[in-house]
Amino acid sequence: GSAEAAKGGGKGAAGTGTCAGTVKSYSGEKGWGFVEYNGQDIFLHIKNCNGGTPQSGDWLTFDVADAVQGNGKLMAVNISGCTGWSEKGKGKGKGGKGD
């Protein structure tokens, strides 16, 4: 890994993540979902998305970190490539149940 990759990108920087994968599932109501990377399901949360909302099938770039639960699972951070509209409330909002 390069020094630039280790620093992480600034806010709104497009595609600075070192990994890439496809959104497998995402719940706008809950604010989280999973991205498939190298055959693994990696947890993603709206608060780690650099603009936009993940949609199933989106091709994302991201970095991988240990999940906060410390259970050996991984989570995506520094996520770019989300195509959905940004939602106010970042996963805490009610409504939007029409899909």
Backbone as CSV, one residue per row, in Angstrom:
resi,resn,N_x,N_y,N_z,CA_x,CA_y,CA_z,C_x,C_y,C_z
1,GLY,0.811,-1.200,0.000,0.000,0.000,0.000,0.847,1.253,0.000
2,SER,0.360,2.258,-0.673,1.079,3.525,-0.746,0.737,4.410,0.440
3,ALA,1.560,5.407,0.675,1.306,6.352,1.762,0.009,7.108,1.513
4,GLU,-0.288,7.439,0.243,-1.520,8.152,-0.065,-2.741,7.325,0.320
5,ALA,-2.709,6.043,0.039,-3.846,5.181,0.358,-4.045,5.088,1.867
6,ALA,-2.955,5.080,2.626,-3.046,4.956,4.073,-3.679,6.192,4.710
7,LYS,-3.491,7.342,4.104,-4.032,8.585,4.665,-5.541,8.686,4.510
8,GLY,-6.098,8.061,3.477,-7.521,8.205,3.215,-7.778,9.506,2.490
9,GLY,-8.906,9.619,1.848,-9.202,10.807,1.051,-9.911,11.861,1.861
10,GLY,-9.985,13.042,1.291,-10.761,14.107,1.896,-12.235,13.886,1.654
11,LYS,-13.066,14.668,2.311,-14.515,14.550,2.103,-14.866,14.835,0.660
12,GLY,-15.709,14.000,0.107,-16.176,14.199,-1.252,-15.203,13.745,-2.318
13,ALA,-14.026,13.274,-1.942,-13.069,12.789,-2.927,-13.624,11.520,-3.559
14,ALA,-13.570,11.441,-4.874,-14.176,10.306,-5.566,-13.175,9.165,-5.686
15,GLY,-13.588,7.992,-5.293,-12.850,6.780,-5.589,-11.461,6.666,-5.015
16,THR,-11.240,7.101,-3.779,-9.913,6.947,-3.191,-9.747,5.611,-2.475
17,GLY,-10.826,4.850,-2.339,-10.743,3.559,-1.657,-9.891,2.572,-2.431
18,THR,-9.256,1.661,-1.703,-8.362,0.688,-2.316,-9.080,-0.601,-2.707
19,CYS,-10.342,-0.760,-2.321,-11.123,-1.955,-2.628,-12.328,-1.554,-3.477
20,ALA,-12.914,-2.522,-4.157,-14.113,-2.253,-4.954,-15.022,-3.468,-4.917
21,GLY,-16.327,-3.213,-4.940,-17.290,-4.303,-4.940,-18.684,-3.797,-5.241
22,THR,-19.629,-4.722,-5.295,-21.004,-4.423,-5.660,-21.909,-4.482,-4.434
23,VAL,-22.811,-3.498,-4.326,-23.786,-3.511,-3.227,-24.695,-4.717,-3.403
24,LYS,-24.715,-5.582,-2.397,-25.543,-6.787,-2.422,-26.935,-6.472,-1.896
25,SER,-26.995,-5.687,-0.827,-28.280,-5.303,-0.250,-28.077,-4.020,0.541
26,TYR,-29.166,-3.231,0.633,-29.113,-2.006,1.424,-30.518,-1.656,1.869
27,SER,-30.678,-1.314,3.146,-31.960,-0.889,3.689,-31.894,0.596,4.010
28,GLY,-32.599,1.410,3.218,-32.645,2.836,3.485,-33.291,3.141,4.827
29,GLU,-34.210,2.283,5.237,-34.902,2.470,6.508,-33.944,2.286,7.683
30,LYS,-33.050,1.294,7.574,-32.101,1.003,8.651,-30.785,1.765,8.483
31,GLY,-30.459,2.145,7.235,-29.230,2.891,6.996,-27.996,2.020,6.846
32,TRP,-28.191,0.719,6.611,-27.036,-0.156,6.431,-27.334,-1.285,5.468
33,GLY,-26.279,-1.964,5.051,-26.405,-3.089,4.134,-25.064,-3.774,3.959
34,PHE,-24.896,-4.444,2.818,-23.672,-5.215,2.579,-23.186,-5.005,1.154
35,VAL,-21.868,-4.963,1.013,-21.225,-4.908,-0.292,-20.420,-6.189,-0.449
36,GLU,-20.479,-6.797,-1.624,-19.757,-8.039,-1.865,-18.357,-7.719,-2.363
37,TYR,-17.351,-8.269,-1.699,-15.957,-8.018,-2.034,-15.178,-9.320,-1.876
38,ASN,-14.565,-9.799,-2.954,-13.793,-11.053,-2.924,-14.571,-12.197,-2.289
39,GLY,-15.863,-12.284,-2.614,-16.679,-13.378,-2.106,-17.140,-13.216,-0.674
40,GLN,-16.801,-12.091,-0.036,-17.226,-11.841,1.345,-18.291,-10.761,1.365
41,ASP,-19.169,-10.812,2.364,-20.130,-9.736,2.584,-19.513,-8.762,3.582
42,ILE,-19.291,-7.528,3.132,-18.698,-6.494,3.967,-19.808,-5.533,4.390
43,PHE,-19.914,-5.291,5.691,-20.939,-4.401,6.237,-20.693,-2.974,5.748
44,LEU,-21.774,-2.265,5.386,-21.637,-0.842,5.063,-22.707,-0.055,5.785
45,HIS,-22.372,1.167,6.182,-23.314,2.052,6.864,-23.332,3.387,6.147
46,ILE,-24.499,4.005,6.079,-24.674,5.269,5.375,-23.700,6.342,5.863
47,LYS,-23.342,6.326,7.152,-22.451,7.370,7.676,-21.044,7.272,7.087
48,ASN,-20.700,6.133,6.491,-19.387,5.964,5.876,-19.389,6.228,4.370
49,CYS,-20.539,6.696,3.850,-20.653,6.989,2.414,-20.335,8.451,2.153
50,ASN,-19.481,8.695,1.158,-19.102,10.059,0.780,-20.117,10.616,-0.203
51,GLY,-21.314,10.918,0.282,-22.359,11.466,-0.574,-23.163,10.367,-1.236
52,GLY,-24.443,10.606,-1.414,-25.314,9.626,-2.042,-25.709,8.510,-1.097
53,THR,-26.625,7.689,-1.565,-27.129,6.541,-0.814,-26.865,5.288,-1.629
54,PRO,-26.355,4.229,-1.011,-26.090,2.992,-1.768,-27.377,2.395,-2.326
55,GLN,-27.302,1.855,-3.506,-28.407,1.133,-4.141,-27.894,-0.254,-4.513
56,SER,-28.767,-1.268,-4.447,-28.366,-2.617,-4.855,-27.805,-2.564,-6.268
57,GLY,-26.627,-3.163,-6.450,-25.991,-3.199,-7.756,-24.976,-2.089,-7.976
58,ASP,-24.922,-1.079,-7.098,-23.917,-0.016,-7.244,-22.518,-0.602,-7.158
59,TRP,-21.605,-0.108,-7.997,-20.197,-0.484,-7.941,-19.502,0.565,-7.093
60,LEU,-19.008,0.166,-5.923,-18.425,1.087,-4.962,-16.922,0.907,-4.853
61,THR,-16.241,1.985,-4.533,-14.857,1.888,-4.078,-14.857,2.251,-2.604
62,PHE,-13.997,1.598,-1.835,-14.013,1.767,-0.384,-12.725,1.210,0.206
63,ASP,-12.515,1.506,1.473,-11.456,0.875,2.254,-12.129,-0.067,3.245
64,VAL,-11.398,-1.076,3.695,-11.943,-2.059,4.627,-11.311,-1.846,6.001
65,ALA,-12.150,-1.863,7.033,-11.689,-1.714,8.413,-12.342,-2.802,9.256
66,ASP,-11.796,-3.035,10.446,-12.427,-3.962,11.374,-13.732,-3.355,11.866
67,ALA,-14.774,-4.167,11.907,-16.070,-3.681,12.397,-15.953,-3.302,13.865
68,VAL,-16.735,-2.318,14.275,-16.646,-1.805,15.639,-17.001,-2.844,16.698
69,GLN,-17.768,-3.859,16.315,-18.155,-4.884,17.289,-16.954,-5.726,17.729
70,GLY,-15.863,-5.701,16.959,-14.692,-6.480,17.321,-14.911,-7.974,17.199
71,ASN,-15.841,-8.380,16.332,-16.183,-9.797,16.204,-15.477,-10.439,15.016
72,GLY,-14.437,-9.791,14.496,-13.717,-10.351,13.362,-14.345,-10.018,12.023
73,LYS,-15.504,-9.373,12.033,-16.154,-8.975,10.788,-15.508,-7.704,10.262
74,LEU,-15.748,-7.447,8.988,-15.179,-6.277,8.339,-16.280,-5.302,7.965
75,MET,-15.906,-4.022,7.873,-16.854,-3.004,7.424,-16.187,-2.102,6.408
76,ALA,-17.009,-1.569,5.499,-16.525,-0.650,4.475,-16.530,0.770,5.026
77,VAL,-15.446,1.523,4.766,-15.352,2.932,5.133,-14.853,3.705,3.921
78,ASN,-14.953,5.025,3.963,-14.493,5.859,2.849,-15.136,5.401,1.543
79,ILE,-16.466,5.242,1.564,-17.208,4.652,0.448,-17.559,5.706,-0.595
80,SER,-17.247,5.433,-1.855,-17.621,6.292,-2.970,-18.365,5.464,-4.008
81,GLY,-19.213,6.133,-4.791,-19.918,5.455,-5.881,-21.390,5.224,-5.634
82,CYS,-21.934,5.721,-4.529,-23.360,5.549,-4.228,-24.184,6.413,-5.178
83,THR,-25.182,5.803,-5.825,-25.942,6.513,-6.853,-27.274,7.069,-6.369
84,GLY,-27.737,6.642,-5.194,-29.042,7.100,-4.709,-28.983,8.510,-4.158
85,TRP,-30.152,9.116,-4.000,-30.239,10.453,-3.422,-29.832,10.414,-1.971
86,SER,-29.122,11.440,-1.528,-28.785,11.550,-0.108,-30.067,11.729,0.684
87,GLU,-30.145,11.056,1.822,-31.324,11.167,2.670,-30.957,11.930,3.929
88,LYS,-31.836,12.820,4.342,-31.604,13.520,5.601,-31.791,12.529,6.732
89,GLY,-31.039,12.681,7.799,-31.189,11.810,8.954,-30.222,10.643,8.952
90,LYS,-29.561,10.372,7.836,-28.533,9.332,7.756,-28.961,8.026,8.415
91,GLY,-30.085,7.473,7.965,-30.484,6.143,8.432,-31.401,6.147,9.629
92,LYS,-31.660,7.319,10.214,-32.535,7.359,11.379,-33.958,7.754,11.028
93,GLY,-34.165,8.206,9.779,-35.469,8.734,9.386,-36.528,7.654,9.270
94,LYS,-37.760,8.040,9.492,-38.895,7.144,9.263,-39.464,7.448,7.884
95,GLY,-40.229,6.530,7.346,-40.825,6.770,6.037,-39.953,6.184,4.947
96,GLY,-40.291,6.512,3.705,-39.567,5.951,2.577,-39.831,4.467,2.419
97,LYS,-41.020,4.018,2.836,-41.307,2.587,2.785,-41.929,2.168,1.472
98,GLY,-41.942,3.059,0.478,-42.627,2.761,-0.766,-41.884,1.820,-1.695
99,ASP,-40.695,1.361,-1.348,-39.994,0.454,-2.255,-40.061,-0.944,-1.707
